Structures are given as structure tokens and as C-alpha cells.
Amino acid sequence: MMEQLKKLLLAGIGSAAFTYEKAGSFINDMVEKGKLTVDEGKELSEDIKKSLKNDFVPLTKGDIKSLFDDMSFATKDDIYEIKERLNRIEDTLYNNEERFIEIEEEIEEE
């Protein structure tokens, strides 16, 4: 689960970096084509950089918990309950198997 969280965070960081890189590339193209001056390109690039920086909000522990709750991951308690149910089912099957063998032996004796 921790690995999935790391991948999620890295994807978010990667997408922000990709957005900035694409914006920078677009600005450079506009400067080369003469649609923007070099100074305008620098200013726009800085504005985008500041905007991305301001929009980036670190996740709190509560945010992460909320994300996991929304994803409906099984909790430790859920897993424990499933294991207990599985143990009861296995016990029932084992007991029924013993009973089946007893009945089979009774039939063979007749």
C-alpha cells in the first residue's frame, strides 16, 4: 500500500514537472516565432513557475487517510474479520469432511 502511495505522489510531482516543462517549451516557441519578446517570455515563465509553486499544497496525514478511505481499501480490521470468517469456513469444511467419511464408512459396513 505504501508503494502505491509513493507512485501516486510521484505521478503528481511528475505531472507538475511535465506541465512546467511543456509551458516552458511553448513559451520558447512563441519567443522564437516572435510572438513574445525574450523579456515577456521570461516574465511569463516566472509567473507560471510561481503559480505552480503556489498551487502545490503538501498533503497532510489526514489528506492521505481521506484518499485511502475514498479508495475503499480494506482496513486491518476488515482483513482480520475476513481471516476469521475463512477460518470458520475451513473448520466447517473439515468437520463436514470427517462426518462424510464416517457416513461413508457406515454405508460400507452395511
C-alpha positions in Angstrom: 0.0 0.0 0.0 2.9 2.4 0.8 4.3 1.7 -2.7 1.0 2.7 -4.3 1.1 5.9 -2.3 4.6 6.7 -3.4 3.6 6.1 -7.0 0.6 8.4 -6.6 2.8 11.2 -5.2 5.5 10.7 -7.8 2.8 10.8 -10.5 1.5 14.1 -9.2 5.0 15.6 -9.0 5.8 14.3 -12.4 2.7 15.8 -13.9 3.5 19.2 -12.4 7.1 19.0 -13.8 5.7 17.9 -17.2 3.3 20.8 -17.2 6.0 23.3 -16.4 8.3 21.8 -19.0 5.6 21.9 -21.7 4.7 25.5 -20.8 8.4 26.4 -21.0 8.7 24.8 -24.4 5.6 26.6 -25.6 7.0 30.0 -24.4 10.3 29.3 -26.1 8.5 28.5 -29.3 6.5 31.8 -29.0 9.7 33.8 -28.4 11.4 32.1 -31.4 8.4 32.9 -33.6 8.5 36.5 -32.5 5.1 36.4 -30.8 6.7 37.2 -27.5 9.8 39.2 -26.6 12.5 37.5 -24.6 11.6 39.6 -21.5 7.9 38.7 -21.9 8.8 35.0 -22.2 10.9 35.2 -19.0 8.2 37.0 -17.2 5.5 34.5 -18.3 7.8 31.6 -17.4 8.3 33.1 -13.9 4.6 33.6 -13.5 3.8 30.0 -14.4 6.6 28.8 -12.0 5.1 30.9 -9.2 1.6 29.7 -10.0 2.7 26.1 -9.9 4.5 26.7 -6.6 1.5 28.4 -5.1 -0.9 25.7 -6.2 1.2 22.9 -4.8 -0.1 22.1 -1.3 1.6 19.4 0.7 -0.6 16.5 1.7 -1.3 16.1 5.4 -1.7 12.7 7.2 -5.5 13.5 7.2 -5.5 14.1 3.4 -3.7 10.8 2.8 -6.1 8.9 5.1 -9.1 10.6 3.3 -7.6 9.4 0.0 -7.4 5.9 1.2 -10.9 6.0 2.7 -12.2 7.2 -0.7 -10.4 4.3 -2.4 -12.2 1.8 -0.2 -9.0 -0.2 0.7 -9.5 -2.9 3.2 -8.5 -1.9 6.8 -6.6 -4.1 9.2 -9.9 -4.9 10.9 -11.5 -5.9 7.6 -8.7 -8.2 6.9 -8.8 -9.7 10.4 -12.6 -10.3 10.0 -12.1 -12.0 6.6 -9.4 -14.3 8.1 -11.7 -15.2 11.0 -14.6 -16.0 8.6 -12.2 -18.0 6.4 -11.0 -20.0 9.5 -14.6 -20.7 10.4 -15.4 -21.9 6.9 -12.3 -24.1 6.8 -13.3 -25.6 10.2 -16.8 -26.3 9.0 -15.5 -28.0 5.8 -13.1 -30.0 7.8 -15.8 -31.1 10.3 -18.1 -32.0 7.4 -15.4 -34.0 5.7 -14.9 -36.0 8.8 -18.7 -36.5 9.1 -18.8 -37.5 5.4 -16.1 -40.1 6.0 -18.0 -41.5 9.0 -21.2 -41.8 6.9 -19.3 -43.4 4.1 -17.8 -46.0 6.5 -21.2 -46.8 7.9 -22.6 -47.4 4.4 -19.7 -49.7 3.5 -20.3 -51.7 6.7 -23.9 -52.4 5.8 
